[in-house]
Amino acid sequence: MFKSFSFRAGAAFFLLIMATVVTLKLIAYRQAIVTGEEDTRRIIQAHADEIEQGIERDGVKYAIYLVDALTDQPEDKHLVLAMKSGGILYGNLRAWPEGLQEKSGWHEKSVQLAREPEPVQALLLVKRFHNHQNLIVGYDLTRIVQTRAALVSSLFRDVGISALAALFLTLLLIYVISRHLEKVNAAYRHVMAGDISYRVNAEKDSGDEFAKLARNFNEMMDWVSSLISTLKDSTNSIAHDLRTPLARIRLRLQQMEQHPDLSPEQRGMLQECIIDVDHLTEIFNGILRIAKAEDLSLVRQFEPIDLNVMMRDLAEYYAAYLEGESQGIVLDTPSQPVSVLGEKQLLSQAVANLISNASKYSGGNQDIEITLQRSAKQKGMIEIIVADRGPGVPAEYREKVKERFFRLDESRNTPGIGLGLNLADAVVRLHKGKLMLEDNNPGLKTVVTLPEFQSDKKAA
């Protein structure tokens, strides 16, 4: 889920919204605080200028009168005023704040007002005049502190509400994207299961990107279906048009071979021609079998296969066949039934190809070991292992030998057309499995891994 495109897109959308909301709220918070502090400083500065002008114009006595008048009947209860002249303190402070005797300028300090039982935090402007006269004009910051707290509370509340709204929109976005992508994913699953007729519902005139994706998928599958249909028709035509002529040629060659007037040299040439026709027929039949193995529509015809029975049948057949080659079959199967879902004829042909290859390259007096077991490395998988004691395949060629018509140089004198492993690989891939070639020290070990079929899953 966390690696899906819809989740990443939704997470990016959510983070973008939250970053925008938090940024705007912080800007608004800062603007409100800065504006409040600037207004407070202007009020303080205005009172300080008024008192300073009174001192310059009418002397200290007028300034003291003005301080007492402002504090006795204050229009603003948050105003802090104090003037110290001749050792006497005037105004609404109980005492001159410590540490401000020699300090002019702006200060934020806790002070004790005459009419307040508890100290208050205040923003103060301290001015010193001649003759040791000091003036404090300040403002109680209680209201600003309360405003800050209210703004912080509002900030968290608004961010929380925005987060819930953004989360809802994000989940809606993830749902919409996932729903559209799931349609396409479902179509791909149908195609991989062999249903190439499946199409995605899409609005023809919609400009939506998902609708365009669905239409492109449908057009692609129409084209693929046309190609597959053409290939099948061509294959059927080849099967009909070439098999019969090849059979006739072989029959006529056999008839010619039996003519009494032929010399031994001519008879030998005819026998070579028959071998070549058989070789050509074998190649043709191998290509047809591979084409059938690569036909995904066969998946819909899969049925449960008891591998224990299938492997015993193959072992019995090859044991009799290989007896004349001084070779034997050693079969090891589990006591419990092991089943896969598949096409029995194709799967039998694939395993038979592996046994035939093992016999071909092992030489005489060598047993071929066949093992059927549940995989110890992959849960829910079974393994069919065919091992021989032949020359093996170099590691760098183990993938190459599964290609069509590829043969190692040292095996070109051995009978074969280079399609056995290719067919086996195609059949295994059709059954959602994997064919691996490993070193048997000495020899080659071919491992077929297939998903095990559980009858209870089918019943569910």
C-alpha angles and dihedrals in degrees: 000000000000091000095050121111093233092055093047091047091048092047091050090049091049093048091047092052093046093047090051094047095046092047093050092046093049091049090050091047093050092046092052093048094045092047092050093049092047091051090049092051091050091053091049093046092049093054092045091051091049093052092043091052089049090054092050093045105036105011136245096306091061090049091052090049091050093049092050092046093051093048097043094054104016118186088199115044091197093062117114116204130172134158125186116202128161091353092303122117118218128186135042101311120103091212139000108267115256117253096021099090094098100022122097124186136046123339137169109214144150111255136178114235118208094236098040124083094208131047117258132209110246140178107231135194111201121199128181122205134187120286090038094288113153130190131198121193115177148150132232107244094203092104092047091048089050089048090051091051091048091049092049091049090048090048093055092042094050093044090050092050090046090049091054091048091046091048091052092049090046093052089047090051092048090049094050094047093044092048093053094043091047089059090058092042090051089052091052091049090052091050093048088050089057101262099125091164092070115114135185118242107243135167109246099216099034118121091203113128092228091052089051090050091051092048091049090050091050092048091048092051091048088055093045091048090052091051093048091048090050091047092050092048091049092048092050090048091051091048091052098039101042107034095061095048091047091051091049092049091051092048092050092047089053091049091050091048090059094054109120096218095062120115118230089252092054092046090052091051091052091051090052089051090052090051090051091050090049089049091051091048090050091052091048093049091046092054090049091051091050091049089052091048090052093051104109091195087077089072089077089059095053117130133182112279123201100222093192090063094041094050093047090051092050092046092051092048095048093041089063092040095049095044090089090053092056088245130127139201121233109194124191117184131166121258091235120071116263119200138182132188110245153093108301099205094052094044091049090050091051093052090043089056090053092049091047091051091048091051093046095054101033098073126212127323092026126122121222112223117214120186130185114191146142111262116257092198101046121043115225093019131109129206132217109196124191113185130182137177098230129118093287128210123284113250093244091059101044093099094036094058089062090065121101115274094355115141132171115247093243092054099050091097090054117092113261144092102232096251103100099088092037090056092045091050092049092050093048092049089049087057092051091254139117134238116212131181117212138176114265095189094255114016135009130299117200114198121196113194117196134171111257118239115230115201092210090059090054091049090050 
